C-alpha cells in the first residue's frame, strides 16, 4: 500500500510543479524559444524529480531538486522575470511538506 501512496503523492506533487512552471510562461507567444525549451525541460525535470524522490525518499536534499528545476528556465535564458517569488515560496513549502511526509510516513 505504501508504494501506491508514494506514487499518488509524487503524482500530485508533480502536477502542482508542472502548473507552477507553466504559469511562469503564460504570456509568451506560442512560437517562443522559451516555450520550446520548457516543452522539453518540463517532462525531463518531472521524470528526474519522480525518480529521485521515489528511489531516495528519505533524503531531504532530493526535495531541493524541484526548486532548482523551477529556476533552470530563468537561468538558461538569463531572465529573472521568469521567476515568481510567490510560486517559489509555494514550491519550497510543498517540497518541505513532501520531505516531511516521505520521511515520516511514505518511505516504507
ABEGO torsion letter per residue (X at the ends): XAAAAAAAAAAAAAAAAAAAAAAAAAABBAABAAAAAAAAAAAAAAAAAAAAAAABAABAAAAAAAAAAAAAAAAAAGBAAABBAAAAAAAAAAAAAAAAAAAAAAAX
